[in-house]
Amino acid sequence: MPDRPEYELSTDASRGRLSVSGDWTVHTIGKISEPLAAEDTSGFEGLEVDCSQLGKLDTAGAFIIDRFACRSGGGTVKPVNASEQATALLKQAAELRPEADDELNKKEFGVVDLLERTGRATMHFIDETVETLSFLGETIMAMAHIVTRPSKMRWTALVSVMEDSGLDAVPIVAFLSFFVGMVVAFIGATTLSEFGATIFTVELVGIAILREFGVILTAIILAGRTNSAFTAQIGAMRMRQEVDAMTTLGLNPMDVLVVPRAFAMLIMTPVLTLIAILFGVGGGAFVSWLALDINPTVFMNRLQSYVPIENFWVGMSKAPVFGLVVALIGCRQGLMVGGSVQSLGQSTTKSVVQALFSIIVIDALFAVFYLELGI
Amino acid sequence: MSEDIAIKVRGLTTAYGTHVVHDELDLDVKRGEILGVIGPSGTGKSVLLRAIVGLKRPETGTVEVFDRNVTDLEGDDLREVQNLWGIMFQDGALFSNLTVRENVMVPMREHTDLPEPLMKQLADQKLRMSGLDDSAGPKFPSDLSGGMRKRAALARALALDPPILFLDEPTAGLDPITAAGFDTLVRELQSALSLTVFLVTHDVDTLVATCDRIAVLGRKKVIATGPIEELRRNDDPWIQDYFCGPRGRAAQAGES
């Protein structure tokens, strides 16, 4: 067990004398540093340190003794009765004094700073939007370039991404759509039964799933699942300088990394949307059958005659757009990753948030667009 | 005799699956010396370091640090012996989400009850001691050059003034001038803080510049230990190649 550090301060004419005893190490000085710092040192012109009772001393101990000496005017420490090592440590501490008092850790919390931060955040938002759009343009150019020269397409990468983010997502998309279809049907059943119009559940399920839920659900699952995977994959490659290596070897990261992903999503999102729609309607039909005694044949007949096919095309038309949004945002955030692990985490979070945000906003724009068209 | 030994490794056998890395290895590190550990790639230099500090559990054998058995410790006992050493990993292993200063403060926060402002000042002191200036403190490790990162890692290893310092390839990936600066720094800190240093390296210049004694690993054991002049006279073919090959000779020429 180390001895508690103790000290005694006495004045000898204009010279202070600090007698230290016990162990002054990084583990023990915690309790003594504040009382020592609070000692009155006015009128001292130098400091003698009597080390005759001193136990162990390390750099931390030497540091606080030296810091005390700094305040005691003159700043010279004169060790008395000190061992060779203690003298060396005190000397080293004196050599390594900070140049000025550090005021590095000021943080501002005033109203002006709040306004400044708000302004910065707004500008940042605008910049992000503009840059995402410019990335969209860049990607479309790269994609057009590949379409004109299909031999440059990375087919292996394309198929592998299609499997990873398309085929492997089928179970979760199907499962969740089925449940959402059930929920919609239940809401329809309980609400419409008050009017004795439970048969309209079919229209409710049909229009809701075909037009909105199928595609939105798919897009949200892809935003959570594929978008973050894209960011993490490309981001990890950025961190390990693989992207830089690619560039120096004459490979364009846009062609190698972004284009196959964009094409894969363009192809797979409509497929997944179709699956979501089928299972969503299936879920609705299942509940209608159990809870409302509408048997599946009746359900399908009514769906065909009373739910216009336009709803299906409206839903499907959004699918490639959402797919592209997911691929673009995922890839862009991945390419933005810097050197640190933290930036990878930040980028992944940002990419999921941006993808979800964009999907909802674009869906709203589509709704307005189709409303104007009267579909 | 035992007082002079800081780290005593006896009968150490380590293995990954069926692949045996060390077989009944013995090694002593004397108090206050810099011991360089060399050996061909894959002879388990880093594994030996990991076994000593408890990151790799040995199959058999014991490791004693200052006459205290540190093999298979857990919980509070482990925390206590961890105060005995500081480790500088090969790439620094600084926490990338903390600033350099916060990195140095991590061990202090964990093991001491110092007030926050003092911790900051001490961390800055350690950074200056490792040859960084105060402006490096608030930066993140990713903003530093390789040499500066190693210095920051050294500052973190020294945060609690441990009596033993482990360095894993301290000069790997540094340019010769930075590497030489680092060698001098290690030497200076060793004498100022009377450290015992366990240094794993490939760099002949580092060995010549810093080490008191050298241990050569090979064939799953320590095949030779001794000061550099003594090893030059050793007739093991690998040691001969190592010290008397072109690079070894250049280092020798630089020394004299």
Interface residues (C-beta under 8 A of the other chain):
Chain A: T25 V26 H27 I29 G30 K31 S33 E34 D58 T59 A60 F63 I64 R67 Q85 A88 L89 Q92 A93 L96 P98 E99 D102 L104 N105 G338 G339 S340 V341 Q342 S343
Chain B: N83 S96 N97 M108 H111 T112 D113 L114 P115 L118 K120 Q121 L122 D124 Q125 K126 R128 M129 D134 G137 P138 F140 P141 S142 L158 A159 L160 D161 A192 L193 S194
